[in-house]
Structures are given as C-alpha cells and as structure tokens.
C-alpha cells in the first residue's frame, strides 16, 4: 500500500470532525481480527461473483475485484501488507487496499452487504475450518491413546473412587475411558459445526438489502449448508461461538482431569508412569526434580477456556437486537480458546503415546486397599447370600485382614470360613487380581477380552 489513508474513513461522509486518536485506537480491532483475512477475502470473492451473476456488477468488474483480492491475499501471505489501525478492522483494511489497487471498481464491492453480515460470515468461515482442525487434533490424541492401550491390556492397576482403592482394572481399561471422553468431545464439535455452517451473508446491516441478491448462491459458493433464515438474527447472535467455547470448555475439562491423573501418577508416591524428559522440566534449586509441566499447564489452561466461555455469555446476555459494538469483543476470547485448545491437543497427541507404564508399581498398589472385596461379596451372593448380608460379612473380613496385615487373598481358607461357611477353596480364583479382571467380562467391563474388543472398535472408528 503506497499511500497513507489515515485521514479518511470509508464511512466518514456524515462526520464533520476526525475520530479522536484514543477512540480510534480503543475501537479498532485490526490488531486481532486480521487473522480473519482469508475468510474475508473468500467471502468477498463469493459476494462479487454473486453480484455479477445478479447483474449488479459487470463480469469485467467482478474479474477486477477477484484479481485484486487475490493479489491482496498474496501480499498478506508474504507479510507485505500494511495493517492500519485508522482503518479499524480487517474488512476496511482489505477494502481500502482493493480500491488502491484497482481504482473505483473496488468501491462497488460492498454493494448489498454491511460489515455486520460480513464479519458474521468471516467468523463462521474461520471457525468452521478451525473446528475441522480441532476434530483432527482430537483424533490424533485418540490414536495415541489406542496405541498405548494396545500394549497394556494385561497391566493391572487399582481403579479409584474418591481417590481410594476401589477395584482392580487394567491400565488399558483406564486409557480407553479417556478415549470415550474424547469421542464425546469430537461428537460435540461435529454437532457444533452444523450450526456454525450457516451463511449470514446478504443479511446486510440488519434488514437485508434492496438489491436483487442471491443468498443461496453465496451460501453454496462458500460451502455453507444454507443461508440464515432471519436477517436480524444472522448479524446479531454469536451463539455459535458460545457453543464452540462451551464444547471447548468440556474438552479442556476432560484434558484437565487427565492431566491431574498424570501429575499424580508421576509422583514418587504413586510412580505408576514415567513421562519422557521432553515433556518435563527441572527445578532451579532442587536437582532431583522432574516436574510434569506439560500436564500441569494443560490443567491450568482449562480455567482460561472456561473463563472465555463466561466472557462470551456475559457479552451477549444484555444485548438488544440487532448488531452492537459489544460484539467486537467476541473475537479475542474465541481466538484464544482456539489457540489454547489446539496447543493442548497437540501436547497430548505427542505425550500420551510416549507414556511408559510401571506395571510392578501399579500391581503392588492394586494389592493394597482390599480391591477384591467386592469380588468376595459377589462370590457369596452367587452362593445364596443376600447382597447386604454379604457386604457385612466381607466388611468384617476386611477389618480382620487390616488387623492381621494381610490382603483378602492372603487369608487362609479357614480364616475366611470364620466369616461365612459358604466360602470354599475356589474363592481364591476370584480373589486374585487377574480373577477380578476376568470376572467382568461384559460390554464396557475391564476384562482383557472386552478391552481388546473396545480397542478394535476404536481403531475401526479412527481408520
């Protein structure tokens, strides 16, 4: 751009004095919305193509505009574009550059549209592509989970409730729980995308336009499923962005929970897993430290994304129809949510398949806390004891085991029979960790056979 256009506003005809310098900076969005440039150019080319087909522009004018916009895109891609705060936003910067490149024809591009429907279109185009990228990143994490789980179907660890030892499970079973969490996140993103993929273009400022435009055509050219049904709604609501941030908050909450487990499991007190050095840092004073900084940061960043969701909800809650300048505040929370989610997913996709399990420590932990107590209760029920009575019998057996310093599997048959004469020698088949796992051989259970089936199904889904 060869000349400075800071003295003129493209909307300045009604104004008698220049914008205050502070107000100009305060109201400008180009410092952050310039990342919408590709979507803005795509939308403008589609709009110009439609205007030509509708007889509002000539074919020659459409070709000039398209060629000029493509040249601007090349300049931006190459880093040779001068973004001006005085031109407020990405839209005005590109329009001004277009007019400079091709002359007065560039001033015709905005016929039949407003910045209100233009920005709504840009955000939807941009977010649609970003959702596709997020979904691909979720799939990469899921592949890493399955890759790790395949090798851990027979690795026994304690399952927890209240962070207390509950029942034995396999490490693979636990990993596949993570897979299911991410699967729902993927489905939510896909569902959100359906409501993003609606075209506001042609709604103009709020009421549509008097020009004979073809909204179905621009929607099709831009890959939208359909035009928005109401012009007021099309330009004023940002519920699609809020919905994305809500889905992202759930996704980050899942990653935060997983991160918490990774932090706990890498501690000396648990020592269930080891993270490669490249995902950890050391201490400036304690030479022995290996800190799990990546999962800790993901855990922390979840609060950032949830905060952005609250910000957007608060932004929209008191706005009357239609567009208000408040909506300029939608972009920074949305953009930061996208950046944070994609970075966190990349960290997980790289880190999870590199996790090294410590099976011996996991098994030792599963042997503590009487994790097969429920199996003993189930055993008694199968022999005719009512469950509540069986629960009481096993509770007393556990109390005796604690007193003797023995696990249930370490008690003799005679000791066990002191609590119920229905206990026979076959009880030891179910008091082992492997026996406990194998007993839960149903869909969703932790039996190795079922976990392998879940992994096979997951691999099929990801292929």
C-alpha positions as CSV (number, residue, x, y, z in Angstrom):
1,X,0.0,0.0,0.0
2,X,1.8,3.1,-1.2
3,X,-0.2,5.9,0.4
4,X,-1.4,6.6,4.0
5,X,-5.2,6.6,4.2
6,X,-5.3,7.5,7.9
7,X,-7.1,10.8,7.1
8,X,-10.2,9.2,5.5
9,X,-12.8,6.8,6.8
10,X,-14.8,4.8,4.3
11,X,-17.9,5.6,6.3
12,X,-16.9,9.3,7.0
13,X,-19.3,11.2,4.9
14,X,-21.7,12.1,7.7
15,X,-18.9,13.2,10.1
16,X,-17.6,16.7,10.5
17,X,-14.5,16.1,12.6
18,X,-11.9,13.3,12.7
19,X,-12.1,10.5,15.2
20,X,-10.3,11.1,18.4
21,X,-6.9,9.4,18.4
22,X,-7.6,7.5,21.6
23,X,-11.1,6.5,20.4
24,X,-9.6,5.3,17.1
25,X,-7.2,3.0,19.0
26,X,-9.9,2.0,21.5
27,X,-12.4,1.0,18.9
28,X,-10.1,-0.7,16.4
29,X,-10.0,-4.4,16.1
30,X,-7.5,-4.9,13.3
31,X,-4.7,-5.9,15.7
32,X,-6.5,-9.2,16.4
33,X,-9.1,-9.6,13.7
34,X,-6.6,-9.6,10.9
35,X,-6.4,-13.3,11.3
36,X,-9.8,-13.4,9.5
37,X,-8.2,-12.1,6.3
38,X,-8.5,-15.3,4.3
39,X,-12.2,-15.8,5.3
40,X,-12.8,-12.1,4.5
41,X,-11.3,-12.4,1.0
42,X,-13.1,-15.7,0.3
43,X,-16.4,-14.1,1.4
44,X,-15.8,-11.0,-0.8
45,X,-14.9,-13.1,-3.9
46,X,-18.2,-15.1,-3.4
47,X,-20.1,-11.8,-2.9
48,X,-18.6,-10.2,-6.1
49,X,-19.3,-13.4,-8.1
50,X,-23.0,-13.3,-7.0
51,X,-23.3,-9.5,-7.7
52,X,-22.0,-10.2,-11.3
53,X,-24.5,-13.1,-11.8
54,X,-27.3,-10.9,-10.5
55,X,-26.4,-8.1,-12.9
56,X,-25.3,-5.7,-10.2
57,X,-21.6,-5.8,-11.3
58,X,-20.3,-6.4,-14.8
59,X,-18.3,-9.5,-15.4
60,X,-15.3,-7.3,-16.0
61,X,-15.7,-5.6,-12.7
62,X,-16.0,-9.0,-11.0
63,X,-12.8,-10.1,-12.6
64,X,-11.0,-6.9,-11.5
65,X,-12.2,-7.3,-7.9
66,X,-11.3,-11.0,-7.8
67,X,-7.9,-10.4,-9.2
68,X,-7.3,-7.5,-6.8
69,X,-8.4,-9.6,-3.8
70,X,-6.2,-12.5,-4.8
71,X,-3.2,-10.0,-5.1
72,X,-4.0,-8.7,-1.6
73,X,-4.1,-12.2,-0.2
74,X,-0.7,-12.8,-1.7
75,X,0.6,-9.7,-0.1
76,X,-0.7,-10.7,3.3
77,X,0.6,-14.2,2.9
78,X,4.1,-12.8,2.1
79,X,4.0,-10.4,5.1
80,X,3.9,-7.3,2.7
81,X,0.6,-5.8,3.8
82,X,0.4,-2.6,5.9
83,X,-2.3,-3.1,8.5
84,X,-3.6,0.4,9.6
85,X,-5.4,0.9,12.9
86,X,-7.0,4.0,11.5
87,X,-8.9,1.7,9.1
88,X,-10.3,-0.1,12.2
89,X,-10.6,-3.7,11.1
90,X,-9.6,-6.4,8.7
91,X,-12.6,-5.6,6.4
92,X,-11.9,-1.9,5.9
93,X,-8.1,-2.5,5.5
94,X,-8.7,-5.0,2.7
95,X,-11.4,-2.9,1.0
96,X,-9.2,0.2,1.1
97,X,-6.3,-1.8,-0.3
98,X,-8.5,-3.1,-3.1
99,X,-9.6,0.4,-4.1
100,X,-6.0,1.4,-4.2
101,X,-5.1,-1.5,-6.4
102,X,-8.0,-1.4,-8.9
103,X,-9.5,2.1,-8.5
104,X,-13.1,3.0,-8.3
105,X,-14.4,-0.5,-9.1
106,X,-13.1,-1.6,-5.6
107,X,-15.7,0.8,-4.1
108,X,-18.5,-1.3,-5.7
109,X,-17.7,-4.5,-3.8
110,X,-19.6,-3.5,-0.7
111,X,-22.9,-3.1,-2.6
112,X,-25.6,-5.2,-1.0
113,X,-23.8,-6.0,2.2
114,X,-22.7,-4.5,5.5
115,X,-19.8,-5.0,7.8
116,X,-22.4,-6.6,10.1
117,X,-23.1,-9.6,7.8
118,X,-19.5,-9.5,6.5
119,X,-17.9,-10.1,10.0
120,X,-20.5,-12.7,10.9
121,X,-19.7,-14.5,7.7
122,X,-16.0,-14.3,8.3
123,X,-16.1,-15.6,11.8
124,X,-18.3,-18.6,10.7
125,X,-15.9,-19.4,7.8
126,X,-12.9,-19.1,10.0
127,X,-14.4,-21.1,12.9
128,X,-15.7,-23.9,10.5
129,X,-12.1,-24.5,9.4
130,X,-10.8,-24.3,12.9
131,X,-13.4,-26.8,14.1
132,X,-12.2,-29.2,11.4
133,X,-8.6,-28.8,12.7
134,X,-9.7,-29.3,16.3
135,X,-11.5,-32.5,15.3
136,X,-8.4,-33.8,13.5
137,X,-6.4,-33.0,16.6
138,X,-8.8,-34.9,18.8
139,X,-8.4,-37.9,16.5
140,X,-4.6,-37.6,16.8
141,X,-5.0,-37.8,20.6
142,X,-7.3,-40.8,20.4
143,X,-4.9,-42.6,18.2
144,X,-2.2,-42.0,20.8
145,X,-4.4,-43.4,23.5
146,X,-5.3,-46.6,21.5
147,X,-1.6,-47.1,20.6
148,X,-0.7,-47.0,24.3
149,X,-3.7,-49.1,25.4
150,X,-2.9,-52.0,23.0
151,X,0.2,-52.8,25.0
152,X,-1.4,-52.5,28.4
153,X,-4.5,-54.8,28.4
154,X,-2.9,-57.1,31.0
155,X,-1.3,-54.4,33.1
156,X,-3.2,-54.4,36.4
157,X,-3.7,-51.2,38.4
158,X,-6.1,-50.1,41.1
159,X,-9.3,-48.4,40.0
160,X,-10.2,-45.5,42.3
161,X,-13.3,-43.8,43.7
162,X,-12.7,-40.8,46.0
163,X,-9.0,-41.4,45.1
164,X,-9.3,-44.5,47.3
165,X,-8.5,-48.0,46.0
166,X,-11.8,-49.5,44.7
167,X,-11.4,-52.4,42.4
168,X,-8.7,-53.8,40.1
169,X,-8.8,-52.6,36.5
170,X,-6.3,-52.8,33.6
171,X,-4.3,-49.7,32.6
172,X,-5.7,-50.2,29.1
173,X,-9.3,-50.0,30.5
174,X,-8.5,-46.7,32.2
175,X,-6.9,-45.4,29.0
176,X,-10.0,-46.3,27.0
177,X,-12.1,-44.3,29.4
178,X,-10.0,-41.3,28.2
179,X,-10.8,-42.4,24.6
180,X,-14.5,-42.3,25.3
181,X,-14.3,-38.8,26.8
182,X,-12.5,-37.5,23.7
183,X,-15.0,-39.3,21.5
184,X,-17.9,-37.3,23.0
185,X,-15.8,-34.1,22.6
186,X,-15.4,-35.0,18.9
187,X,-19.1,-35.5,18.5
188,X,-19.9,-32.2,20.2
189,X,-17.5,-30.4,17.9
190,X,-19.1,-32.0,14.9
191,X,-22.6,-31.1,16.1
192,X,-21.5,-27.5,16.8
193,X,-20.1,-27.3,13.3
194,X,-23.6,-27.8,11.9
195,X,-24.9,-24.6,13.5
196,X,-21.7,-22.7,12.5
197,X,-22.1,-23.7,8.9
198,X,-25.0,-21.2,8.1
199,X,-24.4,-18.2,5.9
200,X,-25.3,-14.7,7.3
201,X,-24.1,-13.0,4.0
202,X,-26.9,-10.9,2.5
203,X,-28.4,-10.0,5.8
204,X,-26.6,-6.7,5.4
205,X,-26.8,-4.3,8.4
206,X,-29.9,-6.0,9.9
207,X,-32.8,-6.0,7.4
208,X,-31.4,-7.4,4.2
209,X,-30.8,-5.3,1.1
210,X,-32.9,-3.8,-1.7
211,X,-30.6,-5.2,-4.3
212,X,-31.6,-8.4,-6.1
213,X,-29.0,-10.6,-4.4
214,X,-28.9,-14.4,-4.5
215,X,-28.2,-15.6,-0.9
216,X,-28.4,-19.3,-1.9
217,X,-25.7,-18.8,-4.4
218,X,-23.2,-17.2,-1.9
219,X,-24.0,-19.8,0.6
220,X,-23.2,-22.6,-1.9
221,X,-20.1,-20.8,-3.1
222,X,-18.8,-20.6,0.4
223,X,-19.7,-24.2,1.4
224,X,-22.4,-23.3,3.8
225,X,-25.4,-25.6,4.3
226,X,-27.9,-22.8,3.9
227,X,-28.5,-19.1,4.3
228,X,-29.5,-17.8,7.7
229,X,-33.3,-17.6,7.8
230,X,-33.6,-14.2,9.6
231,X,-31.5,-11.1,8.8
232,X,-31.8,-9.7,12.4
233,X,-30.7,-12.9,13.9
234,X,-28.0,-13.5,11.3
235,X,-26.0,-10.4,12.2
236,X,-26.6,-10.2,15.9
237,X,-26.1,-13.5,17.6
238,X,-22.9,-15.2,18.5
239,X,-24.4,-18.3,20.0
240,X,-22.4,-20.5,17.5
241,X,-19.2,-19.1,19.0
242,X,-20.5,-19.5,22.5
243,X,-21.4,-23.1,21.7
244,X,-17.9,-23.8,20.4
245,X,-16.5,-22.3,23.6
246,X,-18.8,-24.5,25.7
247,X,-17.7,-27.6,23.8
248,X,-14.1,-26.4,24.2
249,X,-14.6,-26.0,27.9
250,X,-15.8,-29.6,28.2
251,X,-12.9,-30.7,26.1
252,X,-10.4,-28.8,28.3
253,X,-12.1,-30.1,31.5
254,X,-11.5,-33.6,30.2
255,X,-7.9,-32.8,29.5
256,X,-7.6,-31.2,32.9
257,X,-8.9,-34.3,34.6
258,X,-6.5,-36.5,32.6
259,X,-3.6,-34.1,33.4
260,X,-4.4,-34.4,37.1
261,X,-4.1,-38.1,36.9
262,X,-0.8,-37.8,35.0
263,X,0.6,-35.5,37.7
264,X,-0.5,-37.8,40.4
265,X,0.8,-40.9,38.7
266,X,4.2,-39.4,38.0
267,X,4.7,-38.5,41.7
268,X,7.1,-40.5,43.8
269,X,4.2,-41.6,46.0
270,X,2.5,-43.3,43.1
271,X,5.2,-43.9,40.4
272,X,2.7,-45.5,38.1
273,X,4.1,-43.9,34.9
274,X,7.1,-42.1,33.6
275,X,6.9,-39.1,31.2
276,X,9.8,-38.6,28.8
277,X,12.1,-35.8,29.7
278,X,11.0,-33.7,26.8
279,X,7.6,-33.1,28.4
280,X,9.1,-32.1,31.8
281,X,11.3,-29.5,33.4
282,X,13.6,-29.3,36.3
283,X,14.0,-27.2,39.4
284,X,16.3,-24.2,39.7
285,X,17.3,-25.3,43.2
286,X,16.4,-29.0,43.6
287,X,18.5,-31.1,41.3
288,X,16.4,-34.2,41.7
289,X,13.2,-32.7,40.5
290,X,11.4,-33.8,37.2
291,X,8.3,-31.7,37.0
292,X,5.3,-32.7,34.8
293,X,4.9,-29.2,33.4
294,X,3.0,-30.1,30.3
295,X,0.0,-31.7,32.0
296,X,0.2,-29.0,34.7
297,X,-0.1,-26.3,32.1
298,X,-2.9,-28.0,30.3
299,X,-4.7,-28.3,33.7
300,X,-4.2,-24.6,34.3
301,X,-5.2,-23.6,30.8
302,X,-8.6,-25.2,31.3
303,X,-9.5,-22.3,33.5
304,X,-8.6,-19.9,30.8
305,X,-11.0,-21.5,28.3
306,X,-13.8,-21.8,30.8
307,X,-13.3,-18.1,31.5
308,X,-13.7,-17.2,27.9
309,X,-17.0,-19.1,27.8
310,X,-18.2,-17.0,30.7
311,X,-16.9,-13.9,29.0
312,X,-18.9,-14.6,25.8
313,X,-22.1,-15.5,27.7
314,X,-21.8,-12.2,29.7
315,X,-21.1,-10.3,26.4
316,X,-24.3,-11.4,24.8
317,X,-26.7,-11.6,27.8
318,X,-28.0,-7.9,27.7
319,X,-27.7,-7.0,24.0
320,X,-30.9,-6.0,22.2
321,X,-31.3,-6.9,18.5
322,X,-29.5,-6.4,16.2
323,X,-25.8,-5.8,16.0
324,X,-24.0,-3.8,18.7
325,X,-20.3,-2.8,19.0
326,X,-20.1,-5.1,22.0
327,X,-19.8,-7.9,19.6
328,X,-16.3,-6.8,18.6
329,X,-15.3,-8.3,22.0
330,X,-16.3,-11.8,20.8
331,X,-13.1,-12.4,18.8
332,X,-10.3,-12.3,21.3
333,X,-11.9,-14.9,23.7
334,X,-12.8,-17.1,20.7
335,X,-9.3,-16.8,19.1
336,X,-7.6,-17.6,22.4
337,X,-9.9,-20.5,23.0
338,X,-8.9,-21.9,19.6
339,X,-5.2,-21.4,20.2
340,X,-5.3,-22.9,23.7
341,X,-7.4,-26.0,22.7
342,X,-5.2,-26.7,19.6
343,X,-2.0,-26.3,21.5
344,X,-3.2,-28.5,24.4
345,X,-4.4,-31.2,22.0
346,X,-1.0,-31.2,20.2
347,X,0.8,-31.6,23.6
348,X,-1.5,-34.6,24.4
349,X,-1.1,-36.2,21.0
350,X,2.7,-36.1,21.4
351,X,2.8,-37.0,25.0
352,X,0.3,-39.8,25.6
353,X,1.8,-42.5,23.3
354,X,5.2,-41.8,24.9
355,X,4.0,-42.6,28.4
356,X,5.9,-45.5,30.0
357,X,3.9,-47.6,32.5
358,X,5.5,-49.1,35.6
359,X,3.5,-52.3,35.8
360,X,5.1,-53.5,39.0
361,X,4.2,-50.4,40.9
362,X,0.7,-50.5,39.6
363,X,0.2,-54.1,40.6
364,X,1.6,-53.5,44.1
365,X,-0.8,-50.7,44.5
366,X,-3.7,-52.8,43.3
367,X,-2.8,-55.4,46.0
368,X,-3.3,-52.7,48.7
369,X,-6.6,-51.5,49.8
370,X,-8.5,-54.8,49.6
371,X,-9.5,-54.1,46.0
372,X,-11.1,-57.6,45.5
373,X,-13.5,-57.2,48.4
374,X,-16.4,-56.7,46.0
375,X,-15.5,-59.9,44.3
376,X,-15.8,-61.8,47.6
377,X,-19.2,-60.2,48.2
378,X,-20.3,-61.3,44.7
379,X,-19.0,-64.8,45.3
380,X,-21.2,-65.1,48.4
381,X,-24.2,-63.7,46.6
382,X,-23.8,-66.4,43.9
383,X,-23.8,-68.9,46.7
384,X,-27.2,-67.7,48.0
385,X,-26.3,-64.9,50.5
386,X,-28.3,-61.7,50.2
387,X,-26.0,-58.9,49.0
388,X,-26.4,-56.7,52.1
389,X,-25.5,-59.7,54.3
390,X,-22.6,-60.5,52.0
391,X,-21.5,-56.8,52.3
392,X,-21.4,-57.1,56.1
393,X,-19.5,-60.4,56.0
394,X,-16.8,-59.0,53.7
395,X,-16.6,-55.8,55.7
396,X,-15.7,-57.9,58.8
397,X,-13.2,-60.0,56.8
398,X,-11.5,-56.8,55.6
399,X,-11.4,-55.5,59.2
400,X,-9.7,-58.8,60.2
401,X,-7.3,-58.5,57.3
402,X,-6.3,-55.0,58.3
403,X,-5.7,-56.2,61.9
404,X,-3.6,-59.1,60.6
405,X,-1.8,-57.0,58.0
406,X,-3.0,-59.4,55.2
407,X,-4.8,-58.9,52.0
408,X,-8.0,-61.0,51.5
409,X,-6.1,-63.2,49.0
410,X,-3.5,-63.9,51.7
411,X,-6.0,-65.1,54.3
412,X,-6.3,-68.9,54.7
413,X,-9.5,-70.8,53.8
414,X,-10.0,-71.4,57.5
415,X,-9.7,-67.7,58.3
416,X,-12.2,-66.8,55.6
417,X,-14.7,-69.5,56.6
418,X,-14.8,-67.9,60.1
419,X,-16.9,-65.2,58.4
420,X,-19.0,-67.5,56.2
421,X,-19.3,-71.3,56.0
422,X,-20.3,-70.8,52.3
423,X,-16.7,-70.0,51.3
424,X,-14.9,-72.8,49.6
425,X,-11.4,-73.3,48.1
426,X,-12.5,-71.9,44.7
427,X,-12.7,-68.5,46.4
428,X,-9.1,-67.9,45.6
429,X,-9.8,-67.9,41.9
430,X,-11.7,-64.7,42.3
431,X,-9.6,-63.1,44.9
432,X,-6.6,-62.7,42.6
433,X,-6.2,-59.5,40.6
434,X,-6.5,-61.4,37.3
435,X,-9.5,-63.2,38.5
436,X,-11.2,-60.0,39.4
437,X,-10.5,-58.5,36.0
438,X,-11.6,-61.6,34.1
439,X,-14.9,-61.8,36.0
440,X,-16.1,-58.5,34.5
441,X,-16.4,-59.9,31.0
442,X,-19.2,-57.8,29.5
443,X,-19.5,-54.8,27.3
444,X,-17.7,-51.9,29.0
445,X,-16.1,-54.2,31.6
446,X,-12.4,-54.4,32.4
447,X,-11.8,-58.0,31.4
448,X,-8.9,-58.1,28.9
449,X,-11.2,-59.7,26.3
450,X,-13.6,-56.8,26.5
451,X,-10.9,-54.2,26.5
452,X,-9.4,-55.7,23.4
453,X,-12.7,-55.6,21.7
454,X,-13.1,-51.9,22.7
455,X,-9.6,-51.2,21.2
456,X,-10.5,-53.0,18.0
457,X,-13.7,-50.9,17.7
458,X,-11.8,-47.7,18.4
459,X,-9.3,-48.5,15.7
460,X,-12.1,-49.1,13.3
461,X,-13.6,-45.8,14.2
462,X,-10.3,-44.0,13.6
463,X,-9.4,-45.6,10.3
